Amino acid sequence: MLFLHSIMLTLDYGIIDQINSLPLINLVALLLLPFMGGMAGFFLLVSSMGNMISMQRHLQAGKPVKSLAIRQVLGGIILLIFAVLTEAWIGYHGALGEAILLKEDWLMTGLTRGYHMETIHTIAWCIIINGLVHAALARNEKWKDVDRNIKIYVVLAILIVVLTLPIWLAVDSLIPGYPYATYSDIGRANSNLTIQYPFPGVSTFWEYIYLFPLAAIAGQPEPIFPYLAISFVGSIFGIYLSQERDKIPRDFPKRGMQVGFILFFIGLIGLIVTYVDLLINQSLDVTLTTYLRLWDHRSYTPDGPGNTHWFGWLFQLLCLNGASIWATLFIIYMVEYRGKGAIFAKKTQPIRRYGFVAFTVYNNQWIIFFGQLIVSLLFGLTVYSKFGWGGVFLVMLLTYLIFEIILRLWEKVDYVGTLEWCMGTIGSFMIPARKQMVSEESGEIPKWWKMGTPKVQKAFYNVDWLNVVLPSEINHKQKKESRLAWKLSLVGLLLFPLSIVALNIAKNSTELEGKNPYNSRAKILSLVSLIFTAIWITLAIIFTPNMLGIPL
């Protein structure tokens, strides 16, 4: 997220106009960035999965359903309040970020952007809704009926997708042009502010009230219609994984990955047809502009900036979230289904450190602007200039170094003062179940400023990972690891990072399963894939479309 946003915030997209004279690697990057930026559903999926596991653990401990509902609703409301605070005032897109960039309209941003439906808003709304849904399903010990609850969540997910377009059209009939029409378009003010947001001095009191839930169900960029469906999918994963280890289906990840791939493939074909239609009936510029908005999960409609047909949003949803489902279950399979929990936790500590206080990291991405400022001054450019790739990489390096120093120092005081700490502290006083949990964990009622402290040792260093399959249960006589390496090396021909994974597994499997045709072929194929990747990247850095005689 941090590196991706560094690129998106500081890259000079004017390179698109010069794409024919620039190395092909620029074209590759421009194709990858929108897709990666559109993978916000991955975070919602993982969040919902963890939230469901937490709810199931609450019920498994014999705690009442009522306290679960209260915990979820109040916890979701607290997160929603902080989401608004982040987007409107203290985040990198909020008033603080705008002020750092010396923008004159930073105050207007603070007064309006809280109605922006970012992923963190979606997660908050989904925590509330999922909590109420699961509390309703859990009555009379029905939370134990795994098959029943999974079927219900499947139906609910499908229902949300089916209702999405009717909901959007209903909101549009209520407020014509919502959410992309501007106040200038409707003649209420001379402003390009879109009517999704209230306009200070123009909007009525009631508009301030009802525009907020409307943003949740039909605003941009990530409304709960259809993204509540993705949250329900995450809940299904959580229900599976919260069972006793011997009851968790061994084929769960594989079946889920197959479903994810099918959804991705359908969505991909649909998007390709959509882009071809735009290319034929409109222009290359319109097609590229639409693709670059792949991150906006509300825009792929005829009345949106995506300017697509009415089902563009559906293909967008399936493609991006099919990939998210596949990626999530692939990680689960590679870790929990191979007994690698502890090893994975230790090796990924440098990455997980950013995820441990992810909301704070997300909020504080205005640090990127300081890196941008330093690089601008270093090259004698106007402050906060946009850069080519060289400048962008310098910004990424500076941003990483600053965050690394801050997080390591912050860890020494248990992240007191982070947004996670703030929400945890407030929740400890407002939510009875959380206050009880804190007291049980510490054996006493700690001081107020320790009530919401993230548990660094327990939740970061000494993680209690669930290994669905223990290392001793892997059948090495059947060459399980070697076969896995071989399969991954085949997929790695298309997704070269998997070649690195395959090569590592193949090497380790030689010690456990001996040298055999599977790991031998996996090593060769992985090396071929990596060499081929290195060659085409090198060529893409050297050659331009004009040099190859294929101008775009």
C-alpha positions as CSV (number, residue, x, y, z in Angstrom):
1,M,0.0,0.0,0.0
2,L,2.7,2.5,1.0
3,F,4.8,2.0,-2.1
4,L,1.8,1.9,-4.4
5,H,0.5,5.1,-3.0
6,S,3.9,6.7,-3.3
7,I,3.9,5.9,-7.0
8,M,0.3,7.0,-7.5
9,L,0.8,10.3,-5.6
10,T,4.2,11.4,-7.1
11,L,4.4,9.8,-10.6
12,D,4.1,12.3,-13.5
13,Y,1.2,10.8,-15.5
14,G,2.2,13.2,-18.3
15,I,4.4,10.3,-19.4
16,I,1.2,8.9,-21.1
17,D,1.5,11.6,-23.7
18,Q,5.1,10.6,-24.4
19,I,4.5,6.8,-24.1
20,N,5.8,6.1,-27.6
21,S,9.2,7.5,-26.9
22,L,9.6,6.1,-23.4
23,P,10.8,2.6,-22.5
24,L,8.1,-0.1,-22.6
25,I,8.5,-0.7,-18.9
26,N,6.5,2.5,-18.4
27,L,3.6,1.0,-20.3
28,V,3.8,-2.2,-18.2
29,A,3.8,-0.1,-15.0
30,L,0.8,1.9,-16.2
31,L,-1.1,-1.4,-16.8
32,L,-0.2,-2.9,-13.4
33,L,-0.8,0.2,-11.2
34,P,-4.6,0.6,-11.7
35,F,-5.2,-3.1,-11.1
36,M,-3.1,-3.1,-7.9
37,G,-4.8,0.1,-6.8
38,G,-8.2,-1.6,-7.3
39,M,-7.4,-4.5,-5.0
40,A,-8.8,-2.6,-2.0
41,G,-11.3,-5.5,-1.7
42,F,-8.4,-7.7,-0.5
43,F,-8.2,-5.6,2.7
44,L,-11.9,-5.8,3.2
45,L,-11.9,-9.5,2.7
46,V,-9.1,-10.1,5.2
47,S,-10.6,-7.7,7.7
48,S,-14.0,-9.5,7.5
49,M,-12.4,-12.9,7.9
50,G,-10.5,-11.8,11.0
51,N,-13.7,-10.1,12.3
52,M,-15.7,-13.3,11.9
53,I,-13.1,-15.4,13.6
54,S,-13.2,-12.9,16.5
55,M,-17.0,-13.1,16.7
56,Q,-16.9,-16.9,16.7
57,R,-14.3,-17.0,19.4
58,H,-16.5,-14.7,21.5
59,L,-19.4,-17.1,21.1
60,Q,-17.2,-20.2,21.6
61,A,-16.1,-18.7,25.0
62,G,-19.8,-18.8,26.1
63,K,-20.3,-15.1,26.0
64,P,-23.8,-13.8,25.2
65,V,-25.0,-12.9,21.7
66,K,-26.2,-9.5,23.0
67,S,-22.7,-8.5,24.1
68,L,-21.4,-9.5,20.7
69,A,-23.9,-7.3,18.9
70,I,-23.1,-4.4,21.2
71,R,-19.4,-4.9,20.6
72,Q,-19.7,-5.0,16.9
73,V,-22.0,-2.0,16.6
74,L,-20.1,0.2,18.9
75,G,-16.7,-0.9,17.5
76,G,-17.9,-0.2,14.0
77,I,-19.2,3.2,15.0
78,I,-15.9,4.1,16.6
79,L,-14.0,3.0,13.5
80,L,-16.4,4.9,11.3
81,I,-15.9,8.1,13.3
82,F,-12.1,7.8,12.9
83,A,-12.5,7.0,9.2
84,V,-14.3,10.3,8.8
85,L,-11.7,12.0,10.9
86,T,-8.9,10.5,8.7
87,E,-10.5,11.3,5.4
88,A,-11.6,14.7,6.3
89,W,-9.0,16.2,8.6
90,I,-5.9,14.2,9.6
91,G,-5.2,11.9,6.7
92,Y,-3.1,12.3,3.6
93,H,-6.1,13.2,1.5
94,G,-7.6,15.2,4.3
95,A,-7.1,18.8,5.4
96,L,-3.7,18.1,6.9
97,G,-2.4,16.5,3.7
98,E,-3.8,19.3,1.6
99,A,-2.2,21.9,4.0
100,I,1.2,20.2,3.7
101,L,0.8,20.4,-0.1
102,L,0.1,24.1,0.3
103,K,-3.4,23.9,-1.2
104,E,-5.6,26.8,-0.5
105,D,-8.8,24.7,-0.3
106,W,-7.7,22.5,2.6
107,L,-10.4,23.8,4.9
108,M,-13.1,22.9,2.3
109,T,-11.6,19.4,2.2
110,G,-11.9,19.1,5.9
111,L,-15.5,20.1,5.8
112,T,-16.6,17.8,3.0
113,R,-14.3,14.8,2.5
114,G,-15.7,12.8,5.5
115,Y,-18.4,11.7,3.1
116,H,-15.9,10.0,0.9
117,M,-16.5,6.3,0.9
118,E,-13.0,4.9,1.2
119,T,-12.1,1.3,2.1
120,I,-11.9,2.1,5.8
121,H,-15.4,3.5,5.8
122,T,-16.6,0.3,4.0
123,I,-14.8,-1.8,6.6
124,A,-16.5,0.1,9.4
125,W,-20.0,-0.2,7.9
126,C,-19.4,-3.9,7.3
127,I,-18.3,-4.5,10.9
128,I,-21.6,-3.0,12.1
129,I,-23.8,-4.9,9.5
130,N,-21.9,-8.2,9.9
131,G,-22.2,-7.9,13.6
132,L,-25.9,-7.5,13.5
133,V,-26.3,-10.3,10.9
134,H,-24.2,-12.7,12.8
135,A,-25.9,-11.9,16.1
136,A,-29.2,-12.7,14.5
137,L,-27.9,-16.0,13.1
138,A,-26.2,-16.9,16.4
139,R,-29.4,-16.9,18.5
140,N,-30.3,-20.2,20.2
141,E,-26.8,-21.6,19.7
142,K,-27.3,-21.5,15.9
143,W,-23.8,-20.1,15.5
144,K,-22.7,-23.7,15.8
145,D,-24.5,-24.7,12.6
146,V,-21.7,-24.0,10.2
147,D,-23.3,-25.3,7.0
148,R,-26.5,-23.3,7.6
149,N,-24.7,-20.1,8.3
150,I,-22.4,-20.4,5.3
151,K,-25.4,-21.0,3.0
152,I,-27.1,-17.9,4.4
153,Y,-24.0,-15.8,3.9
154,V,-23.7,-17.1,0.3
155,V,-27.3,-16.1,-0.4
156,L,-26.8,-12.7,1.3
157,A,-23.6,-12.0,-0.8
158,I,-25.5,-12.9,-4.1
159,L,-28.4,-10.7,-3.0
160,I,-26.2,-7.7,-2.3
161,V,-24.7,-8.0,-5.8
162,V,-28.2,-8.4,-7.4
163,L,-29.5,-5.3,-5.5
164,T,-26.5,-3.1,-6.3
165,L,-27.7,-1.6,-9.6
166,P,-31.3,-1.1,-8.5
167,I,-30.0,0.6,-5.3
168,W,-27.7,2.9,-7.4
169,L,-30.6,3.8,-9.8
170,A,-32.9,4.4,-6.8
171,V,-30.4,6.9,-5.3
172,D,-30.0,8.5,-8.7
173,S,-33.7,9.0,-9.0
174,L,-33.7,10.6,-5.6
175,I,-30.8,12.8,-6.3
176,P,-30.3,13.1,-10.1
177,G,-26.7,12.7,-11.1
178,Y,-25.5,11.2,-7.8
179,P,-22.6,10.8,-7.1
180,Y,-20.6,12.4,-9.9
181,A,-22.7,15.5,-10.8
182,T,-21.2,18.7,-9.5
183,Y,-22.9,21.6,-7.8
184,S,-22.2,23.6,-10.9
185,D,-24.0,20.9,-13.0
186,I,-27.2,21.2,-10.9
187,G,-27.0,25.0,-10.6
188,R,-26.6,25.3,-6.9
189,A,-23.1,26.7,-6.7
190,N,-20.2,27.6,-8.9
191,S,-18.1,24.6,-7.8
192,N,-16.7,21.3,-9.1
193,L,-17.5,19.6,-5.8
194,T,-19.7,16.6,-6.5
195,I,-23.1,16.2,-4.9
196,Q,-22.0,13.2,-2.9
197,Y,-20.5,15.7,-0.5
198,P,-22.4,18.4,1.4
199,F,-21.5,22.0,0.4
200,P,-20.9,24.3,3.4
201,G,-23.3,27.3,3.2
202,V,-25.3,25.6,0.4
203,S,-26.4,22.2,1.7
204,T,-29.3,22.1,4.2
205,F,-29.1,20.5,7.6
206,W,-31.1,17.5,6.4
207,E,-28.7,17.1,3.4
208,Y,-25.8,16.8,5.9
209,I,-27.8,14.0,7.6
210,Y,-29.0,11.9,4.6
211,L,-26.0,12.3,2.4
212,F,-23.9,10.3,4.8
213,P,-25.8,7.0,4.6
214,L,-26.3,7.6,0.8
215,A,-22.5,7.7,0.5
216,A,-22.3,4.4,2.2
217,I,-24.7,2.6,-0.2
218,A,-24.0,4.4,-3.5
219,G,-21.1,6.8,-3.1
220,Q,-17.7,6.5,-4.6
221,P,-15.2,4.9,-4.6
222,E,-16.2,1.8,-2.6
223,P,-19.9,1.6,-1.4
224,I,-21.3,-1.3,0.5
225,F,-23.4,-2.1,-2.5
226,P,-21.7,-4.3,-3.8
227,Y,-18.8,-4.5,-1.4
228,L,-20.9,-5.8,1.5
229,A,-20.9,-9.0,-0.6
230,I,-17.1,-9.2,-0.4
231,S,-17.4,-8.8,3.4
232,F,-19.8,-11.7,3.5
233,V,-17.4,-13.8,1.5
234,G,-14.7,-12.9,4.1
235,S,-17.2,-13.9,6.8
236,I,-17.6,-17.3,5.2
237,F,-13.8,-17.8,5.2
238,G,-13.8,-16.8,8.9
239,I,-16.5,-19.3,9.8
240,Y,-14.5,-22.1,8.2
241,L,-11.3,-21.2,9.9
242,S,-12.8,-20.7,13.4
243,Q,-13.8,-24.3,13.7
244,E,-11.8,-26.9,15.5
245,R,-8.7,-27.8,13.5
246,D,-9.9,-31.3,12.6
247,K,-13.2,-30.0,11.4
248,I,-11.8,-27.4,8.9
249,P,-12.2,-28.8,5.4
250,R,-8.8,-29.8,3.9
251,D,-9.9,-28.8,0.4
252,F,-11.3,-25.4,1.5
253,P,-8.5,-23.2,0.0
254,K,-8.3,-25.2,-3.3
255,R,-12.0,-25.0,-3.9
256,G,-12.1,-21.3,-2.9
257,M,-9.1,-20.5,-5.2
258,Q,-11.0,-22.2,-8.1
259,V,-14.0,-20.1,-7.4
260,G,-11.8,-17.0,-7.2
261,F,-10.1,-17.8,-10.5
262,I,-13.4,-18.3,-12.3
263,L,-14.8,-15.0,-11.0
264,F,-11.5,-13.3,-12.0
265,F,-11.6,-14.8,-15.5
266,I,-15.2,-13.9,-16.1
267,G,-14.5,-10.4,-14.9
268,L,-11.4,-10.1,-17.0
269,I,-13.2,-11.2,-20.2
270,G,-16.0,-8.7,-19.4
271,L,-13.5,-5.9,-18.9
272,I,-11.6,-6.7,-22.1
273,V,-14.9,-6.6,-24.0
274,T,-15.8,-3.3,-22.2
275,Y,-12.4,-1.7,-23.1
276,V,-12.7,-2.9,-26.7
277,D,-16.2,-1.4,-26.9
278,L,-14.8,2.0,-25.7
279,L,-11.9,1.8,-28.1
280,I,-14.1,1.2,-31.1
281,N,-17.0,3.5,-30.2
282,Q,-15.0,6.3,-28.5
283,S,-11.2,6.7,-28.4
284,L,-7.9,5.3,-27.0
285,D,-7.8,8.3,-24.6
286,V,-11.2,7.5,-23.2
287,T,-10.3,3.8,-22.9
288,L,-7.0,4.6,-21.0
289,T,-8.8,7.1,-18.8
290,T,-11.4,4.5,-17.9
291,Y,-8.8,1.9,-17.2
292,L,-6.9,4.3,-15.0
293,R,-10.1,4.6,-12.9
294,L,-10.2,0.9,-12.2
295,W,-9.6,1.8,-8.5
296,D,-13.0,3.6,-8.4
297,H,-15.5,0.8,-7.7
298,R,-18.4,3.1,-8.4
299,S,-17.3,4.6,-11.7
300,Y,-17.9,1.8,-14.2
301,T,-21.4,2.9,-15.3
302,P,-22.8,5.0,-18.2
303,D,-23.3,8.0,-15.9
304,G,-19.9,7.6,-14.2
305,P,-16.4,8.7,-15.2
306,G,-15.8,5.2,-16.4
307,N,-18.4,5.8,-19.1
308,T,-19.0,2.0,-19.6
309,H,-22.1,0.0,-20.2
310,W,-24.4,-0.8,-17.2
311,F,-22.6,-4.0,-16.3
312,G,-19.1,-2.6,-16.3
313,W,-19.1,-2.4,-12.5
314,L,-20.0,-6.1,-12.3
315,F,-17.0,-7.2,-14.4
316,Q,-14.8,-4.8,-12.4
317,L,-16.1,-6.3,-9.2
318,L,-15.6,-9.9,-10.4
319,C,-12.2,-9.3,-11.8
320,L,-10.6,-7.4,-8.9
321,N,-12.2,-9.4,-6.1
322,G,-11.8,-12.8,-7.8
323,A,-8.1,-12.0,-7.7
324,S,-8.4,-11.0,-4.1
325,I,-10.2,-14.2,-3.2
326,W,-7.6,-16.2,-5.0
327,A,-4.7,-14.3,-3.3
328,T,-6.2,-14.6,0.2
329,L,-6.8,-18.3,0.0
330,F,-3.4,-18.9,-1.7
331,I,-1.7,-17.3,1.3
332,I,-3.9,-19.4,3.7
333,Y,-3.0,-22.5,1.9
334,M,0.7,-21.8,1.7
335,V,0.9,-21.0,5.4
336,E,-1.8,-22.6,7.5
337,Y,-2.2,-25.7,5.3
338,R,1.5,-26.4,5.3
339,G,2.3,-25.9,9.0
340,K,4.3,-22.8,8.3
341,G,2.5,-20.4,10.6
342,A,5.4,-19.6,13.0
343,I,8.0,-19.5,10.2
344,F,5.8,-17.2,8.1
345,A,5.2,-14.9,11.1
346,K,8.9,-14.5,11.7
347,K,10.0,-14.0,8.1
348,T,7.2,-11.5,7.5
349,Q,7.8,-9.3,10.5
350,P,9.2,-6.4,8.5
351,I,6.0,-6.4,6.4
352,R,3.6,-7.2,9.3
353,R,4.9,-4.3,11.3
354,Y,3.1,-2.0,8.9
355,G,0.0,-4.1,9.1
356,F,0.0,-4.1,12.9
357,V,-0.9,-0.4,13.0
358,A,-2.2,-0.3,9.4
359,F,-4.8,2.4,10.0
360,T,-2.2,4.7,11.4
361,V,0.1,4.0,8.5
362,Y,-2.7,4.6,6.1
363,N,-3.6,7.9,7.8
364,N,0.0,9.1,8.0
365,Q,0.8,8.7,4.4
366,W,1.2,12.5,4.2
367,I,4.8,11.5,5.1
368,I,5.1,10.7,1.4
369,F,4.7,14.4,0.7
370,F,7.8,15.2,2.8
371,G,9.7,12.7,0.6
372,Q,8.3,14.4,-2.4
373,L,9.3,17.8,-1.1
374,I,12.9,16.7,-0.4
375,V,13.3,15.2,-3.8
376,S,11.9,18.3,-5.4
377,L,14.4,20.5,-3.6
378,L,17.2,18.1,-4.3
379,F,16.7,18.4,-8.0
380,G,15.9,22.1,-8.0
381,L,12.3,21.6,-9.0
382,T,9.2,23.4,-7.9
383,V,8.1,22.1,-4.5
384,Y,5.9,19.0,-4.7
385,S,6.7,18.3,-8.3
386,K,5.7,15.1,-10.0
387,F,8.5,12.9,-11.2
388,G,9.6,10.2,-13.6
389,W,10.5,6.8,-12.2
390,G,13.9,7.9,-10.8
391,G,12.3,10.6,-8.6
392,V,9.5,8.3,-7.6
393,F,11.9,5.6,-6.4
394,L,13.8,8.2,-4.3
395,V,10.5,9.2,-2.8
396,M,9.7,5.6,-2.1
397,L,13.1,5.1,-0.4
398,L,12.7,8.2,1.8
399,T,9.2,7.3,2.7
400,Y,10.2,3.8,3.7
401,L,13.1,5.0,5.8
402,I,11.0,7.6,7.6
403,F,8.2,5.1,8.4
404,E,10.7,2.4,9.4
405,I,12.3,4.7,12.0
406,I,9.0,6.0,13.3
407,L,7.4,2.6,13.7
408,R,10.4,1.0,15.4
409,L,10.5,3.9,17.9
410,W,6.8,3.8,18.4
411,E,6.9,0.1,19.1
412,K,9.0,0.7,22.1
413,V,6.1,2.6,23.8
414,D,3.6,0.0,22.6
415,Y,2.2,2.3,19.9
416,V,0.6,4.6,22.4
417,G,-0.9,7.5,20.5
418,T,-1.7,5.6,17.3
419,L,-5.2,5.5,15.9
420,E,-5.4,1.9,16.9
421,W,-4.6,2.9,20.5
422,C,-7.1,5.7,20.4
423,M,-9.9,3.5,19.2
424,G,-8.9,0.7,21.6
425,T,-8.9,3.1,24.5
426,I,-12.3,4.6,23.7
427,G,-13.7,1.1,23.1
428,S,-12.4,-0.1,26.4
429,F,-14.6,2.4,28.2
430,M,-17.6,2.2,25.8
431,I,-17.8,-1.6,25.1
432,P,-18.4,-3.8,28.1
433,A,-17.1,-6.9,26.4
434,R,-13.8,-5.2,25.5
435,K,-13.3,-3.9,29.0
436,Q,-13.9,-7.4,30.4
437,M,-11.4,-8.8,27.9
438,V,-8.7,-6.3,28.8
439,S,-9.2,-7.0,32.5
440,E,-9.1,-10.8,32.0
441,E,-5.9,-10.6,29.9
442,S,-4.0,-8.4,32.4
443,G,-5.5,-9.9,35.6
444,E,-6.4,-6.4,36.8
445,I,-7.9,-3.1,35.5
446,P,-4.9,-1.3,33.9
447,K,-4.4,2.4,33.9
448,W,-6.6,4.2,31.4
449,W,-3.8,4.9,28.9
450,K,-2.9,1.2,28.8
451,M,-6.5,0.0,28.2
452,G,-6.2,0.3,24.4
453,T,-2.6,-0.5,24.0
454,P,-2.0,-2.9,21.0
455,K,-0.6,-6.1,22.4
456,V,2.8,-6.1,20.6
457,Q,4.3,-9.2,22.2
458,K,1.2,-11.3,22.0
459,A,-0.2,-10.2,18.6
460,F,3.0,-9.4,16.8
461,Y,6.0,-11.3,18.1
462,N,4.3,-14.3,19.7
463,V,1.4,-14.9,17.3
464,D,-0.8,-17.9,18.0
465,W,-1.0,-19.0,14.4
466,L,-3.5,-21.6,13.4
467,N,-1.9,-24.5,11.5
468,V,-4.7,-26.4,10.0
469,V,-2.2,-29.0,8.8
470,L,0.7,-29.7,11.1
471,P,4.2,-30.2,9.6
472,S,4.1,-33.8,10.8
473,E,0.9,-34.4,8.9
474,I,2.4,-33.6,5.4
475,N,2.8,-36.8,3.5
476,H,6.3,-36.6,2.1
477,K,6.1,-40.1,0.8
478,Q,3.6,-38.8,-1.8
479,K,6.0,-35.9,-2.6
480,K,3.5,-33.3,-1.5
481,E,6.0,-30.5,-1.3
482,S,7.7,-31.4,-4.6
483,R,4.4,-31.6,-6.4
484,L,3.5,-28.2,-5.0
485,A,6.7,-26.7,-6.2
486,W,6.1,-28.2,-9.7
487,K,2.6,-26.7,-9.9
488,L,3.8,-23.3,-8.7
489,S,6.6,-23.3,-11.2
490,L,4.0,-23.8,-14.0
491,V,1.9,-20.9,-12.8
492,G,5.1,-18.9,-12.3
493,L,5.5,-18.8,-16.1
494,L,2.7,-16.3,-16.0
495,L,3.2,-14.8,-12.5
496,F,6.9,-14.7,-12.1
497,P,6.9,-14.0,-8.3
498,L,5.5,-17.5,-7.8
499,S,8.7,-18.8,-9.5
500,I,10.7,-17.5,-6.6
501,V,8.3,-19.3,-4.2
502,A,8.4,-22.5,-6.2
503,L,12.2,-22.5,-6.3
504,N,12.4,-22.1,-2.6
505,I,9.9,-24.9,-2.0
506,A,11.7,-27.1,-4.5
507,K,15.1,-26.7,-2.7
508,N,13.5,-27.4,0.7
509,S,11.6,-30.4,-0.6
510,T,14.9,-32.0,-1.7
511,E,15.9,-32.3,1.9
512,L,12.5,-33.7,3.0
513,E,11.6,-35.8,0.0
514,G,14.8,-36.4,-1.8
515,K,15.6,-35.5,-5.3
516,N,12.8,-36.5,-7.6
517,P,11.3,-35.5,-11.0
518,Y,8.9,-33.0,-9.5
519,N,11.3,-30.8,-7.6
520,S,14.0,-31.2,-10.3
521,R,11.6,-30.0,-13.0
522,A,10.4,-27.2,-10.6
523,K,13.9,-25.9,-10.1
524,I,14.6,-25.8,-13.8
525,L,11.3,-24.3,-14.8
526,S,11.5,-21.7,-12.0
527,L,15.0,-20.6,-13.1
528,V,13.9,-20.5,-16.7
529,S,11.0,-18.3,-15.7
530,L,13.2,-15.9,-13.7
531,I,15.8,-15.7,-16.4
532,F,13.1,-15.0,-19.0
533,T,11.6,-12.3,-16.7
534,A,14.9,-10.7,-16.2
535,I,15.4,-10.6,-20.0
536,W,12.1,-9.1,-20.9
537,I,12.4,-6.5,-18.1
538,T,15.8,-5.5,-19.4
539,L,14.5,-5.3,-23.0
540,A,11.5,-3.3,-21.7
541,I,13.8,-0.8,-20.1
542,I,15.8,-0.5,-23.3
543,F,13.2,-0.4,-26.1
544,T,10.4,2.0,-26.8
545,P,7.3,1.5,-28.9
546,N,8.8,3.8,-31.6
547,M,12.0,1.8,-31.7
548,L,9.9,-1.4,-32.3
549,G,7.8,0.3,-34.9
550,I,4.6,-0.1,-32.9
551,P,3.5,3.4,-31.8
552,L,0.4,3.4,-29.7
